Amino acid sequence: MPAWNESAVIGAFLAELREHGPVCDVLVVDDGSSDDTAAIAEQAGVQVLRMPFNMGVGAAMRAGFTYAQRMGYQRAVQVDADGQHDPAQIPLLLDRLDAGDVDIVIGARFADAGDYEVRGPRRWAMWVLARVLSRVTGVRLTDATSGFRAANRRAIEQYVRQYPAEYLGDTVDSLVAAARSGCRVAQVPVAMRERKGGKPSHSPFAAAWSLGRSAIALSFALIRTRDGSPVTGVPIKTARPR
């Protein structure tokens, strides 16, 4: 669970996860929060990994998957700390993962479940991303930017080797890299919720503008070599803005 300045919501969400989610170990990766996010998570009795400063979602996720690898976990579920992902739906992802024919399962917001809606330019950008990622993965995807995902051991190992820190790297770029490494992808429909509190990292206008830049992020992802480096050999340092 990557978290950045989510003190207003993370305590309640962790309590909900414990009550309605499956029995599991929880790791909160505090990405350099300036509020009490890490302290609240520790008080809730979960493991907390504190990043030295705000490094972006991609770096936080890579740290989380490295923890999962070193601790020997065979499955890992990625959820946001803002309460948008319903803990009761985690078994939907795990059941699909346990079928054994896929390595990554995406909880898709736009697959005939729930009433979560995105409109305007942001919706159009997400639709384009989904179409392109469907071609890359070989399966029909409706929500390529969903942060609600499950990974098996093979995917965990791949994420540790390469989990991009660039803009949208934690969703788009990581999925392209995983698919190119041979990881098989599927999605299951989930009902997404509104934030439980706090402030989103972007205003609606800024979110639309940021997703408009997703074409650039997708271009970076598609021109990478299979070892994860850009074809020019020059690493891209652009961090995903919050």
Kinemage of the C-alpha trace (Angstrom):
@kinemage 1
@onewidth
@group {chain A} dominant
@subgroup {mainchain}
@vectorlist {calphas} color= white
{ca met a 1} P 0.000 0.000 0.000
{ca pro a 2} L 1.872 3.105 -1.172
{ca ala a 3} L 0.872 6.143 0.852
{ca trp a 4} L 1.735 9.817 0.726
{ca asn a 5} L 0.107 12.273 3.144
{ca glu a 6} L -2.961 10.084 3.702
{ca ser a 7} L -3.327 10.637 7.467
{ca ala a 8} L -6.980 11.634 7.047
{ca val a 9} L -7.987 8.259 5.604
{ca ile a 10} L -5.391 5.561 6.116
{ca gly a 11} L -6.413 4.615 9.653
{ca ala a 12} L -10.029 3.975 8.699
{ca phe a 13} L -9.006 2.132 5.544
{ca leu a 14} L -6.636 -0.171 7.407
{ca ala a 15} L -9.432 -0.960 9.884
{ca glu a 16} L -11.755 -1.742 6.975
{ca leu a 17} L -9.094 -3.920 5.369
{ca arg a 18} L -8.726 -5.911 8.561
{ca glu a 19} L -12.492 -6.323 8.959
{ca his a 20} L -13.577 -7.018 5.377
{ca gly a 21} L -10.449 -8.075 3.527
{ca pro a 22} L -8.802 -11.511 3.478
{ca val a 23} L -6.377 -12.553 6.194
{ca cys a 24} L -3.091 -11.079 5.028
{ca asp a 25} L 0.087 -9.287 6.002
{ca val a 26} L -0.050 -5.560 5.260
{ca leu a 27} L 2.872 -3.358 4.279
{ca val a 28} L 2.408 0.396 4.056
{ca val a 29} L 5.147 2.125 2.075
{ca asp a 30} L 5.192 5.685 3.370
{ca asp a 31} L 6.560 7.781 0.524
{ca gly a 32} L 8.105 10.612 2.518
{ca ser a 33} L 4.867 11.898 4.013
{ca ser a 34} L 4.981 15.205 5.878
{ca asp a 35} L 1.966 14.267 8.022
{ca asp a 36} L 1.223 11.395 10.432
{ca thr a 37} L 0.580 8.731 7.765
{ca ala a 38} L 3.391 6.438 8.913
{ca ala a 39} L 2.620 6.840 12.619
{ca ile a 40} L -1.077 6.055 12.108
{ca ala a 41} L -0.196 2.957 10.093
{ca glu a 42} L 2.184 1.777 12.812
{ca gln a 43} L -0.489 2.322 15.449
{ca ala a 44} L -2.788 0.117 13.352
{ca gly a 45} L -0.290 -2.722 13.799
{ca val a 46} L 0.888 -3.116 10.192
{ca gln a 47} L 4.401 -3.150 8.793
{ca val a 48} L 5.594 0.274 7.656
{ca leu a 49} L 8.449 0.967 5.285
{ca arg a 50} L 9.498 4.616 5.380
{ca met a 51} L 11.051 6.075 2.243
{ca pro a 52} L 13.721 8.716 3.015
{ca phe a 53} L 11.817 11.367 1.054
{ca asn a 54} L 9.016 11.587 -1.489
{ca met a 55} L 10.270 9.445 -4.386
{ca gly a 56} L 7.034 8.830 -6.296
{ca val a 57} L 4.626 5.921 -6.555
{ca gly a 58} L 6.876 3.838 -8.803
{ca ala a 59} L 9.762 3.886 -6.347
{ca ala a 60} L 7.427 3.126 -3.445
{ca met a 61} L 5.927 0.165 -5.292
{ca arg a 62} L 9.322 -1.208 -6.252
{ca ala a 63} L 10.368 -1.032 -2.605
{ca gly a 64} L 7.185 -2.862 -1.631
{ca phe a 65} L 7.710 -5.648 -4.147
{ca thr a 66} L 11.358 -5.965 -3.076
{ca tyr a 67} L 10.104 -6.501 0.465
{ca ala a 68} L 7.666 -9.149 -0.796
{ca gln a 69} L 10.426 -10.919 -2.703
{ca arg a 70} L 12.879 -10.962 0.182
{ca met a 71} L 10.233 -12.155 2.634
{ca gly a 72} L 9.267 -15.009 0.309
{ca tyr a 73} L 5.671 -14.037 -0.460
{ca gln a 74} L 4.069 -15.905 -3.348
{ca arg a 75} L 1.334 -13.315 -3.959
{ca ala a 76} L 1.079 -9.571 -3.496
{ca val a 77} L -1.889 -7.242 -3.856
{ca gln a 78} L -1.442 -3.549 -4.582
{ca val a 79} L -4.067 -1.186 -3.152
{ca asp a 80} L -4.242 2.575 -2.724
{ca ala a 81} L -4.354 4.139 0.730
{ca asp a 82} L -7.182 6.562 -0.028
{ca gly a 83} L -10.042 4.075 0.381
{ca gln a 84} L -11.044 3.872 -3.292
{ca his a 85} L -10.342 0.154 -3.457
{ca asp a 86} L -12.820 -2.076 -1.648
{ca pro a 87} L -10.970 -4.640 0.522
{ca ala a 88} L -13.899 -7.049 0.168
{ca gln a 89} L -13.070 -7.341 -3.529
{ca ile a 90} L -9.468 -8.457 -3.055
{ca pro a 91} L -10.543 -12.145 -3.212
{ca leu a 92} L -11.843 -11.501 -6.746
{ca leu a 93} L -8.307 -10.694 -7.855
{ca leu a 94} L -6.740 -13.539 -5.896
{ca asp a 95} L -9.214 -16.132 -7.167
{ca arg a 96} L -8.408 -15.158 -10.748
{ca leu a 97} L -4.686 -15.229 -9.991
{ca asp a 98} L -4.977 -18.652 -8.382
{ca ala a 99} L -6.471 -20.081 -11.568
{ca gly a 100} L -2.826 -20.426 -12.554
{ca asp a 101} L -2.949 -19.176 -16.130
{ca val a 102} L -2.018 -15.525 -15.447
{ca asp a 103} L 0.641 -13.657 -13.494
{ca ile a 104} L -1.002 -10.251 -13.043
{ca val a 105} L -4.651 -9.455 -12.397
{ca ile a 106} L -6.001 -5.927 -12.731
{ca gly a 107} L -9.099 -4.742 -10.887
{ca ala a 108} L -10.814 -2.886 -13.725
{ca arg a 109} L -13.071 0.079 -13.021
{ca phe a 110} L -14.766 0.117 -16.416
{ca ala a 111} L -15.747 -3.521 -16.889
{ca asp a 112} L -19.463 -3.532 -16.078
{ca ala a 113} L -19.153 -3.324 -12.306
{ca gly a 114} L -20.139 -0.433 -10.073
{ca asp a 115} L -20.991 3.116 -11.108
{ca tyr a 116} L -17.582 4.805 -10.952
{ca glu a 117} L -17.302 7.305 -13.802
{ca val a 118} L -14.584 9.427 -15.344
{ca arg a 119} L -15.555 12.054 -17.902
{ca gly a 120} L -13.951 14.382 -20.370
{ca pro a 121} L -10.313 14.378 -21.509
{ca arg a 122} L -9.225 12.119 -18.675
{ca arg a 123} L -11.670 9.437 -19.771
{ca trp a 124} L -10.533 9.716 -23.388
{ca ala a 125} L -6.873 9.375 -22.410
{ca met a 126} L -7.642 6.314 -20.303
{ca trp a 127} L -9.565 4.774 -23.200
{ca val a 128} L -6.611 5.236 -25.563
{ca leu a 129} L -4.220 3.752 -23.004
{ca ala a 130} L -6.485 0.749 -22.550
{ca arg a 131} L -6.665 0.141 -26.298
{ca val a 132} L -2.897 0.284 -26.739
{ca leu a 133} L -2.183 -1.846 -23.667
{ca ser a 134} L -4.708 -4.407 -24.881
{ca arg a 135} L -2.610 -4.861 -28.007
{ca val a 136} L 0.606 -5.104 -25.999
{ca thr a 137} L -0.733 -7.693 -23.541
{ca gly a 138} L -2.872 -9.620 -26.016
{ca val a 139} L -5.979 -9.388 -23.834
{ca arg a 140} L -8.818 -6.882 -23.766
{ca leu a 141} L -8.247 -4.337 -21.022
{ca thr a 142} L -10.587 -1.540 -20.033
{ca asp a 143} L -8.546 0.081 -17.249
{ca ala a 144} L -4.799 0.178 -17.844
{ca thr a 145} L -4.212 2.792 -15.127
{ca ser a 146} L -5.866 0.946 -12.260
{ca gly a 147} L -3.680 0.691 -9.172
{ca phe a 148} L -5.709 -2.231 -7.819
{ca arg a 149} L -3.679 -5.291 -8.862
{ca ala a 150} L -2.521 -8.727 -7.788
{ca ala a 151} L 0.769 -10.364 -8.745
{ca asn a 152} L 2.153 -13.865 -8.355
{ca arg a 153} L 5.762 -14.753 -7.587
{ca arg a 154} L 6.830 -14.515 -11.229
{ca ala a 155} L 5.427 -10.998 -11.537
{ca ile a 156} L 6.929 -9.984 -8.189
{ca glu a 157} L 10.355 -11.070 -9.414
{ca gln a 158} L 9.887 -9.116 -12.629
{ca tyr a 159} L 8.775 -6.002 -10.767
{ca val a 160} L 11.884 -6.140 -8.586
{ca arg a 161} L 14.101 -6.302 -11.673
{ca gln a 162} L 12.292 -3.422 -13.325
{ca tyr a 163} L 9.604 -1.243 -11.831
{ca pro a 164} L 9.717 2.153 -13.565
{ca ala a 165} L 9.681 5.375 -11.556
{ca glu a 166} L 8.669 7.612 -14.449
{ca tyr a 167} L 5.303 9.310 -14.846
{ca leu a 168} L 2.593 6.580 -14.963
{ca gly a 169} L 5.398 4.056 -14.577
{ca asp a 170} L 3.564 2.302 -11.758
{ca thr a 171} L 0.647 1.478 -14.055
{ca val a 172} L 1.289 1.817 -17.788
{ca asp a 173} L 5.048 1.313 -17.981
{ca ser a 174} L 5.141 -1.508 -15.444
{ca leu a 175} L 2.427 -3.353 -17.349
{ca val a 176} L 4.242 -3.010 -20.678
{ca ala a 177} L 7.491 -4.223 -19.123
{ca ala a 178} L 5.792 -7.168 -17.433
{ca ala a 179} L 3.991 -8.221 -20.608
{ca arg a 180} L 7.182 -8.025 -22.650
{ca ser a 181} L 8.966 -10.186 -20.101
{ca gly a 182} L 6.353 -12.894 -20.628
{ca cys a 183} L 3.986 -12.206 -17.740
{ca arg a 184} L 0.371 -13.004 -18.578
{ca val a 185} L -2.277 -10.419 -17.732
{ca ala a 186} L -6.005 -10.588 -17.002
{ca gln a 187} L -8.587 -8.252 -15.523
{ca val a 188} L -11.617 -8.685 -13.306
{ca pro a 189} L -14.416 -6.133 -12.900
{ca val a 190} L -14.461 -4.243 -9.607
{ca ala a 191} L -16.543 -1.400 -8.212
{ca met a 192} L -14.377 1.604 -7.433
{ca arg a 193} L -15.296 4.123 -4.760
{ca glu a 194} L -14.725 7.819 -4.187
{ca arg a 195} L -11.957 8.898 -1.850
{ca lys a 196} L -12.867 8.461 1.816
{ca gly a 197} L -11.283 11.746 2.782
{ca gly a 198} L -8.216 13.906 2.381
{ca lys a 199} L -7.327 15.624 -0.849
{ca pro a 200} L -6.580 14.050 -4.229
{ca ser a 201} L -3.094 14.581 -5.572
{ca his a 202} L -4.510 16.519 -8.539
{ca ser a 203} L -7.449 18.773 -9.210
{ca pro a 204} L -9.750 17.444 -11.957
{ca phe a 205} L -8.152 19.823 -14.437
{ca ala a 206} L -4.624 18.862 -13.428
{ca ala a 207} L -5.553 15.180 -13.549
{ca ala a 208} L -6.850 15.572 -17.078
{ca trp a 209} L -3.706 17.456 -18.080
{ca ser a 210} L -1.483 14.800 -16.499
{ca leu a 211} L -3.263 11.976 -18.256
{ca gly a 212} L -2.939 13.918 -21.465
{ca arg a 213} L 0.793 13.509 -21.005
{ca ser a 214} L 0.271 9.765 -20.790
{ca ala a 215} L 0.997 9.464 -24.503
{ca ile a 216} L 4.579 10.485 -23.742
{ca ala a 217} L 4.808 7.986 -20.895
{ca leu a 218} L 3.415 5.273 -23.142
{ca ser a 219} L 5.949 6.154 -25.826
{ca phe a 220} L 8.775 5.737 -23.327
{ca ala a 221} L 7.366 2.383 -22.286
{ca leu a 222} L 7.031 1.103 -25.825
{ca ile a 223} L 10.548 2.079 -26.922
{ca arg a 224} L 12.291 0.430 -24.005
{ca thr a 225} L 14.414 -2.621 -24.661
{ca arg a 226} L 13.422 -5.833 -22.926
{ca asp a 227} L 15.963 -5.256 -20.149
{ca gly a 228} L 14.093 -2.087 -19.187
{ca ser a 229} L 16.485 0.553 -20.526
{ca pro a 230} L 15.463 3.050 -23.216
{ca val a 231} L 16.719 2.216 -26.659
{ca thr a 232} L 19.040 5.224 -26.487
{ca gly a 233} L 20.674 3.814 -23.381
{ca val a 234} L 19.943 7.079 -21.557
{ca pro a 235} L 17.875 6.576 -18.395
{ca ile a 236} L 14.743 8.676 -18.090
{ca lys a 237} L 14.605 10.392 -14.695
{ca thr a 238} L 11.190 12.032 -14.824
{ca ala a 239} L 9.272 11.165 -11.640
{ca arg a 240} L 5.520 10.771 -11.535
{ca pro a 241} L 4.072 13.935 -10.012
{ca arg a 242} L 1.724 13.700 -7.067
